[in-house]
Amino acid sequence: MGDAKQVRDEEFRRFVIGRWPGLMRTAFLLTGDKYAAEDLAQSTLERTYTAWRRVSAADDPDAYVRRIMINAHARRHRRRLKEFLAPKDDCGPVREPTDTADQMARADDRDALLEAFAQLPARQREAVVLRYWEDLTETQTARAMGCSVGTVKSNTSKGIAKLRAVPALADAVLQGGRK
């Protein structure tokens, strides 16, 4: 019995180590605050640990964990916690050294993008983050959000339209295309 628990704990530990950076990036995009992102990622992992047998046995454990994160974020949003996407100080994921393979991190105008994300309603932000940051299909996004594919399409379309209307983002895209 004790050996099985140790094996399960070691599996979970390896899972956390491998997924932590991605969980934090997604949580930050959903919440907009370094500390709220840490709280969201940690509470997601708490729930994941308690359901680890089901999570590890799932066809796609990452999808299971994303669903846990989206549900946890939705619960917080329903409680009307105010979210800020632009950090208030010089620390946080926006200022961290960037991974050269991460296209989002290399964008010159991340601040403008984060401010634009802050203007999106939570469901539109979730849809855009899951579809374009996590690169999920519409079906996978619908499962993660607990809604229909049509709702995902609608929220994604509206969210992208709002992002395209932000002048600072349009300028960044034009400047990026000239380089």
C-alpha positions in Angstrom: 0.0 0.0 0.0 2.8 2.4 1.0 4.8 1.6 -2.1 1.8 2.3 -4.4 1.3 5.7 -2.8 5.0 6.5 -3.2 4.8 5.5 -6.9 1.7 7.6 -7.4 3.3 10.6 -5.6 6.4 10.3 -7.8 4.3 10.2 -10.9 2.4 13.3 -9.8 5.7 15.0 -8.9 7.1 14.4 -12.4 3.8 15.6 -13.9 4.0 18.8 -11.9 7.6 19.5 -12.8 6.9 19.0 -16.5 3.7 21.0 -16.6 4.3 23.9 -14.2 5.7 26.5 -16.7 2.8 25.9 -19.1 0.2 25.9 -16.3 1.6 29.2 -15.0 1.5 30.8 -18.5 -2.1 29.7 -19.0 -3.1 30.8 -15.5 -1.5 34.2 -16.0 -3.3 34.7 -19.3 -6.6 33.8 -17.6 -6.1 35.9 -14.5 -3.7 38.6 -15.5 -1.9 38.7 -12.2 1.2 36.9 -11.1 -0.1 36.0 -7.7 -3.6 35.1 -8.9 -2.0 32.9 -11.5 0.1 31.1 -8.9 -3.0 30.6 -6.8 -5.0 29.3 -9.7 -2.2 26.9 -10.8 -1.7 25.7 -7.2 -5.4 25.1 -6.6 -5.6 23.3 -10.0 -2.8 21.0 -8.9 -4.4 20.5 -5.5 -7.5 19.2 -7.2 -5.4 17.3 -9.7 -3.6 15.5 -6.9 -6.9 14.5 -5.2 -8.1 13.0 -8.5 -4.7 11.8 -9.6 -5.9 8.2 -10.2 -8.5 9.4 -12.7 -6.2 12.1 -14.2 -3.3 9.7 -14.8 -5.7 7.1 -16.3 -7.4 9.6 -18.6 -6.7 9.5 -22.4 -5.4 13.0 -22.2 -4.3 14.1 -18.7 -3.5 17.6 -19.9 -7.0 18.1 -21.1 -8.3 16.9 -17.7 -6.0 19.4 -15.9 -7.0 22.2 -18.3 -10.7 21.5 -17.5 -9.9 21.6 -13.7 -8.1 25.0 -14.3 -11.0 26.5 -16.3 -13.5 25.4 -13.7 -11.5 26.8 -10.9 -11.1 30.1 -12.8 -14.8 30.2 -13.5 -15.6 29.7 -9.9 -13.3 32.6 -9.0 -14.8 34.8 -11.7 -18.3 34.1 -10.5 -17.3 35.4 -7.1 -16.5 38.6 -8.9 -12.8 38.8 -8.1 -11.3 41.6 -10.0 -8.6 40.6 -12.4 -5.8 42.7 -13.8 -3.8 41.6 -16.8 -1.2 44.2 -16.6 1.2 43.7 -13.6 1.4 46.5 -11.1 5.1 46.2 -10.6 8.2 45.2 -12.5 8.1 41.5 -11.5 6.0 38.7 -13.0 5.8 36.6 -16.1 5.8 39.7 -18.4 9.3 40.6 -17.3 10.8 37.1 -17.2 13.4 36.0 -19.7 11.7 34.6 -22.7 12.0 31.2 -24.3 13.2 31.8 -27.9 10.7 29.2 -29.2 7.8 31.0 -27.6 6.3 33.3 -30.3 4.1 35.0 -27.8 6.9 35.7 -25.4 9.0 37.2 -28.2 6.4 39.8 -29.2 7.6 43.3 -28.7 4.3 44.6 -27.5 3.3 42.0 -24.9 2.0 44.8 -22.6 -0.4 45.9 -25.3 -1.6 42.4 -25.8 -2.1 41.8 -22.0 -4.0 45.1 -21.7 -6.2 44.1 -24.6 -6.8 40.7 -23.0 -7.9 42.5 -19.8 -10.7 44.1 -21.8 -12.1 40.8 -22.9 -14.9 39.2 -20.9 -13.8 36.0 -19.0 -15.4 33.5 -21.4 -14.0 35.2 -24.5 -10.6 35.3 -22.9 -10.8 31.6 -22.0 -11.8 30.7 -25.5 -9.0 32.7 -27.1 -6.4 31.5 -24.7 -7.4 27.8 -25.1 -7.7 28.0 -28.9 -4.6 30.1 -29.8 -2.3 29.9 -26.8 -2.9 26.2 -25.9 -3.6 25.4 -29.6 -6.6 23.3 -28.9 -9.2 22.3 -31.4 -12.7 23.8 -31.1 -13.9 20.5 -29.8 -11.2 20.3 -27.1 -11.8 23.9 -26.1 -15.5 23.2 -25.8 -14.8 20.2 -23.5 -12.4 22.3 -21.4 -14.9 25.2 -21.1 -17.9 22.9 -20.6 -19.9 24.4 -23.5 -20.8 23.7 -27.1 -18.5 24.1 -30.1 -20.8 26.9 -31.3 -20.3 28.8 -28.1 -16.5 28.4 -28.5 -16.7 29.7 -32.1 -18.8 32.6 -31.0 -16.6 33.6 -28.0 -13.4 33.2 -30.0 -14.8 35.2 -32.9 -15.9 38.0 -30.6 -12.7 38.0 -28.6 -10.5 38.1 -31.7 -12.6 40.9 -33.2 -12.2 42.9 -30.0 -8.4 42.3 -30.1 -8.2 43.3 -33.7 -9.9 46.6 -32.8 -7.2 47.6 -30.4 -5.0 50.2 -32.2 -1.8 49.3 -30.2 -2.1 45.7 -31.4 -2.7 46.7 -35.0 0.4 48.8 -34.9 2.5 46.0 -33.4 1.3 43.6 -36.2 2.1 46.1 -38.9 5.6 46.8 -37.4 6.2 43.1 -37.0 5.4 42.5 -40.7 8.0 45.1 -41.8 10.9 43.5 -40.0 
